[in-house]
Amino acid sequence: MKKLTKAEEEIMQIIWKLGRCTVSDIRQYMEVELQQAKPPHSTVSTVVRTLEEKGILAHKAYGRTYEYFPTMTKQDYSRQTLKKFVSDYFDGSMKRLVSFMVEEQNLSLNELSDLLDKLEEE
């Protein structure tokens, strides 16, 4: 899977929330739900086509209207992204990641304990 840009990730977050949707649906969501200025149709359309080229989206045509849908779940994308992050920055070691988070105080003792409990369950 190719890395997504910030704009591509933002659009994917919306698509994961909406499910099957059109470019107009995405623009409307950005304006109403995210309270952002409504981006140009062509801008969103370009990002969506790029996501389709990267294989994370597919579409179904209804005449001139395209309905887009994810080909990868948010959970699968998150898993792959985390694995790549751990591989690139922590030599593939989740232990090093957790140690780093504890040292940087980004992980409380309660959170660490919960994490250990979950790992023991699995």
BELMOQUI-V968444 format. One record per pair of residues at least 4 apart in sequence whose ideal C-beta (glycine too) atoms are under 7 Angstrom apart, sorted by the first residue. I is the first residue (numbers start at 1). J is the second residue. If there is no record, write none. Layout:
I&J / I&J
This chain:
1&80 / 2&54 / 4&8 / 4&9 / 4&12 / 6&10 / 7&11 / 7&47 / 8&12 / 8&47 / 8&50 / 8&51 / 9&13 / 10&14 / 11&15 / 11&26 / 11&44 / 11&47 / 11&48 / 11&51 / 12&16 / 12&51 / 12&56 / 13&17 / 14&18 / 14&26 / 14&29 / 14&30 / 15&21 / 15&26 / 15&57 / 15&68 / 15&70 / 16&70 / 16&74 / 18&25 / 18&29 / 19&69 / 20&67 / 20&69 / 21&25 / 21&26 / 21&67 / 21&68 / 22&65 / 22&66 / 22&67 / 23&27 / 23&41 / 23&44 / 23&45 / 23&48 / 24&28 / 25&29 / 26&30 / 26&44 / 27&31 / 27&38 / 27&39 / 27&41 / 27&44 / 28&32 / 29&33 / 29&34 / 30&34 / 30&36 / 30&38 / 30&39 / 31&36 / 31&38 / 39&43 / 39&44 / 41&45 / 42&46 / 43&47 / 44&48 / 45&49 / 46&50 / 47&51 / 48&52 / 48&57 / 48&68 / 49&53 / 50&54 / 51&56 / 51&57 / 52&57 / 52&58 / 52&59 / 55&71 / 56&70 / 56&71 / 56&72 / 57&68 / 57&69 / 57&70 / 57&71 / 58&69 / 58&71 / 59&66 / 59&67 / 59&68 / 60&67 / 61&66 / 62&67 / 72&76 / 72&77 / 73&77 / 74&78 / 75&79 / 76&80 / 77&81 / 78&82 / 79&83 / 80&84 / 81&85 / 82&86 / 83&87 / 84&88 / 85&89 / 86&90 / 86&92 / 86&94 / 86&97 / 87&92 / 90&96 / 90&97 / 90&100 / 91&96 / 93&97 / 94&98 / 95&99 / 96&100 / 97&101 / 98&102 / 98&107 / 99&103 / 100&104 / 101&106 / 101&107 / 102&107 / 102&112 / 107&111 / 107&112 / 108&112 / 109&113 / 110&114 / 111&115 / 112&116 / 113&117 / 114&118 / 115&119 / 116&120 / 117&121 / 118&122
